[in-house]
Amino acid sequence: MLLLFDIDGTLTWGGPAKSAFQFGLESVFGTAGPIDDHDFSGKTDPQLARELMTRAGRGDKEISDGLEALWEAYLGELERRIAVEPVTVLKGVAELIRALDDQGDVNLGLVTGNLERGARLKLGSVGLSDFFSVGGYGSDHEVRNELPVVALRRAGEHWGRQFLGPEAVVIGDTPRDVACGKAVGARTVAVATGRFTRDQLARTEPDLLLSDFSDTTETIAGLTSLVP
């Protein structure tokens, strides 16, 4: 079984990513756009950059041409800041990940809108990065629904076997996480640890709906029941 976790709002909370992203945007484009009221939930970093700069009046070519410099500025600032302001691990997450890692028939990966280096910096700041061997990241594709395909391919290369969509479980805290899992026929788990309530997540019809990961035994039982 392949479990593909989102990061922000699912495994962790907080940290300096948004302020580092703002720094990068201002450094490269001269503005961060309307970042304070912008919806970040479940989106990829490239999507967010394009949305914010479009709202700030920048054209598509200018945005595309500036992305490489943006990532350099953002990731450098994130690395500097996260050393003193690590993300917070959500309740039960560390215990769950360690327990899953101990099970020989469970493979752990990521599906996240973060750039790969950003994902590693966030999880590395709290000692969780090494548990996740593969992933699909915002640095792979701007469209969130394309990321599970990348993660499945990398999982197959890493573990030496093919993983099909129905053998995977995509786990996240937003409707976009559920949607991207369904896009590849994966099982989906929605957890109400982010900005969306149980009722809001229930309307996306995930295969499993959790309040949080506080009960490790119950969570593992629910996850392992999804894939025969």
QUIMO-V626072 format. One record per residue. N is the residue number from 1. SS is DSSP state (~ for helix, > for strand, _ for the rest). OMEGA is omega as a letter, one per 40 degrees, with the letter a starting at -180 (999 if undefined). NEAR is the number of other C-alpha atoms within 8 Angstrom. Layout:
n->(N | N)
ss->(SS | SS)
omega->(OMEGA | OMEGA)
near->(NEAR | NEAR)
This chain:
n->(1 | 2 | 3 | 4 | 5 | 6 | 7 | 8 | 9 | 10 | 11 | 12 | 13 | 14 | 15 | 16 | 17 | 18 | 19 | 20 | 21 | 22 | 23 | 24 | 25 | 26 | 27 | 28 | 29 | 30 | 31 | 32 | 33 | 34 | 35 | 36 | 37 | 38 | 39 | 40 | 41 | 42 | 43 | 44 | 45 | 46 | 47 | 48 | 49 | 50 | 51 | 52 | 53 | 54 | 55 | 56 | 57 | 58 | 59 | 60 | 61 | 62 | 63 | 64 | 65 | 66 | 67 | 68 | 69 | 70 | 71 | 72 | 73 | 74 | 75 | 76 | 77 | 78 | 79 | 80 | 81 | 82 | 83 | 84 | 85 | 86 | 87 | 88 | 89 | 90 | 91 | 92 | 93 | 94 | 95 | 96 | 97 | 98 | 99 | 100 | 101 | 102 | 103 | 104 | 105 | 106 | 107 | 108 | 109 | 110 | 111 | 112 | 113 | 114 | 115 | 116 | 117 | 118 | 119 | 120 | 121 | 122 | 123 | 124 | 125 | 126 | 127 | 128 | 129 | 130 | 131 | 132 | 133 | 134 | 135 | 136 | 137 | 138 | 139 | 140 | 141 | 142 | 143 | 144 | 145 | 146 | 147 | 148 | 149 | 150 | 151 | 152 | 153 | 154 | 155 | 156 | 157 | 158 | 159 | 160 | 161 | 162 | 163 | 164 | 165 | 166 | 167 | 168 | 169 | 170 | 171 | 172 | 173 | 174 | 175 | 176 | 177 | 178 | 179 | 180 | 181 | 182 | 183 | 184 | 185 | 186 | 187 | 188 | 189 | 190 | 191 | 192 | 193 | 194 | 195 | 196 | 197 | 198 | 199 | 200 | 201 | 202 | 203 | 204 | 205 | 206 | 207 | 208 | 209 | 210 | 211 | 212 | 213 | 214 | 215 | 216 | 217 | 218 | 219 | 220 | 221 | 222 | 223 | 224 | 225 | 226 | 227 | 228)
ss->(_ | > | > | > | > | _ | _ | > | _ | _ | _ | > | > | _ | _ | _ | ~ | ~ | ~ | ~ | ~ | ~ | ~ | ~ | ~ | ~ | ~ | ~ | ~ | _ | _ | _ | _ | _ | ~ | ~ | ~ | _ | _ | _ | _ | _ | _ | _ | ~ | ~ | ~ | ~ | ~ | ~ | ~ | ~ | ~ | ~ | ~ | _ | _ | _ | _ | ~ | ~ | ~ | ~ | ~ | ~ | ~ | ~ | ~ | ~ | ~ | ~ | ~ | ~ | ~ | ~ | ~ | ~ | ~ | ~ | ~ | ~ | ~ | _ | _ | _ | _ | _ | > | > | _ | _ | _ | ~ | ~ | ~ | ~ | ~ | ~ | ~ | ~ | ~ | _ | _ | _ | _ | _ | > | > | > | > | > | _ | _ | _ | _ | ~ | ~ | ~ | ~ | ~ | ~ | ~ | ~ | ~ | _ | _ | _ | _ | ~ | ~ | ~ | _ | _ | > | > | > | _ | _ | _ | _ | _ | _ | _ | ~ | ~ | ~ | ~ | ~ | ~ | ~ | ~ | ~ | ~ | ~ | ~ | ~ | ~ | ~ | ~ | _ | _ | _ | _ | _ | ~ | ~ | ~ | > | > | > | > | > | _ | _ | ~ | ~ | ~ | ~ | ~ | ~ | ~ | ~ | ~ | _ | _ | _ | > | > | > | > | > | _ | _ | _ | _ | _ | _ | ~ | ~ | ~ | ~ | ~ | _ | _ | _ | _ | _ | > | > | > | _ | _ | _ | _ | _ | ~ | ~ | ~ | ~ | ~ | ~ | ~ | ~ | ~ | _ | _ | _ | _)
omega->(i | i | a | a | i | i | a | a | i | i | a | i | i | a | a | a | a | i | i | i | i | i | a | i | a | a | a | a | a | i | i | a | a | a | a | a | a | i | a | a | i | a | i | i | i | i | a | i | a | i | a | a | i | i | i | i | i | i | a | a | i | i | a | a | a | a | a | i | i | a | i | a | a | a | i | i | i | i | i | a | a | i | i | a | a | i | i | i | a | a | i | a | a | i | a | a | i | i | i | i | a | a | a | a | a | i | a | i | a | i | a | i | i | i | a | a | i | i | a | i | a | a | i | a | i | i | a | a | a | i | a | a | a | i | i | a | i | i | i | a | i | a | a | a | i | a | i | i | i | a | i | i | a | i | i | i | a | a | i | i | a | i | i | a | a | i | a | i | i | a | a | a | a | i | i | i | i | a | a | i | i | a | i | i | i | i | a | i | i | a | a | a | a | a | a | a | i | a | i | i | i | a | i | i | i | i | i | i | a | i | i | a | a | i | a | a | a | i | i | i | i | a | a | i | a | a | a | 999)
near->(10 | 11 | 13 | 14 | 14 | 15 | 12 | 9 | 12 | 15 | 11 | 11 | 11 | 8 | 10 | 12 | 8 | 7 | 7 | 13 | 10 | 11 | 12 | 14 | 14 | 10 | 10 | 10 | 8 | 7 | 8 | 13 | 8 | 9 | 8 | 4 | 5 | 7 | 4 | 6 | 7 | 11 | 10 | 15 | 12 | 10 | 10 | 10 | 10 | 10 | 8 | 13 | 13 | 10 | 9 | 10 | 6 | 9 | 8 | 8 | 6 | 8 | 12 | 7 | 7 | 10 | 9 | 7 | 8 | 12 | 9 | 9 | 12 | 14 | 11 | 8 | 11 | 14 | 9 | 8 | 10 | 14 | 8 | 6 | 8 | 11 | 14 | 9 | 10 | 10 | 8 | 11 | 11 | 9 | 8 | 12 | 9 | 9 | 9 | 10 | 11 | 6 | 7 | 6 | 5 | 10 | 9 | 14 | 14 | 15 | 15 | 17 | 12 | 12 | 13 | 9 | 8 | 10 | 11 | 9 | 12 | 11 | 11 | 10 | 11 | 11 | 7 | 10 | 10 | 7 | 9 | 10 | 8 | 11 | 16 | 13 | 15 | 17 | 11 | 9 | 9 | 10 | 9 | 14 | 9 | 9 | 16 | 13 | 9 | 11 | 15 | 13 | 10 | 10 | 15 | 11 | 9 | 8 | 6 | 7 | 7 | 9 | 11 | 7 | 10 | 10 | 11 | 14 | 17 | 16 | 15 | 14 | 16 | 14 | 10 | 10 | 14 | 16 | 10 | 13 | 15 | 10 | 8 | 10 | 8 | 13 | 16 | 13 | 14 | 16 | 17 | 14 | 11 | 11 | 9 | 10 | 8 | 11 | 6 | 8 | 17 | 9 | 6 | 9 | 6 | 12 | 8 | 9 | 12 | 10 | 8 | 10 | 12 | 7 | 8 | 11 | 6 | 7 | 10 | 10 | 8 | 9 | 10 | 9 | 7 | 9 | 11 | 4)
